[in-house]
């Protein structure tokens, strides 16, 4: 029975394992191979070009992803805590709407909203807060990209964190309320400590998604350095036909994502 059980587990695991190998492992090996070729010769020159030309873009990408992730998690922790303690289905639904909106639509909408003469500044000018002759610009910079990523990923964070909060037994919250704990204290002392693993999982998912952002930085970014890494890959392939450097950038992105994936797997193992 033990052998048959192991064989059954192997058969069940083979399809998802094959998908991972086909869609992730083989493309990674192919990118790594091509990144080491320069003019049909083995060389590290592609990585030297990445270091010389794109090291600040890599740091820029990490900064935007990290800043956006922290902002999303902070908002989700307290928003979901409020929704867990004071149930409000309409508000919960509103915060889940971005799940169903494509990134391209988000980029276009935020471009219209946050542009210097966009909807936000036009509305603020009506109450005298903005001078439309010299309007501030949130779009076309890292802040605009971060706002887009925060708004889009907040829906996923709400879905994961709220589900984790709802798995916390109500008796813990009732006991805290009996001792006079406020909503903030219930979130900080009960819900948050008991949901750390779920927060780590949500953070890993969102961080890797932010690292791979393309459409939002393309539509909201300034078009000048520094830029996010996926934009560099796009320009390197389509305008310079430099597949070696593009693959080197891809390998760097893979390694950054794999570091986060390793943290995610370790968290899952601790949880089990």
DAHU-V911704 format. One record per run of one state. SS is the DSSP state (h for helix, s for strand, l for the rest). FROM is the first residue (numbers start at 1). TO is the last residue. If there is no record, write none. Layout:
ss={SS | SS}
from={FROM | FROM}
to={TO | TO}
//
This chain:
ss={l | h | l | s | l | s | l | h | l | h | l | h | l | h | l | h | l | h | l | h | l | h | l | h | l | h | l | h | l | h | l}
from={1 | 2 | 36 | 37 | 39 | 41 | 43 | 45 | 86 | 89 | 101 | 103 | 115 | 119 | 126 | 132 | 135 | 142 | 167 | 170 | 179 | 183 | 192 | 193 | 212 | 215 | 221 | 229 | 239 | 243 | 272}
to={1 | 35 | 36 | 38 | 40 | 42 | 44 | 85 | 88 | 100 | 102 | 114 | 118 | 125 | 131 | 134 | 141 | 166 | 169 | 178 | 182 | 191 | 192 | 211 | 214 | 220 | 228 | 238 | 242 | 271 | 272}
//
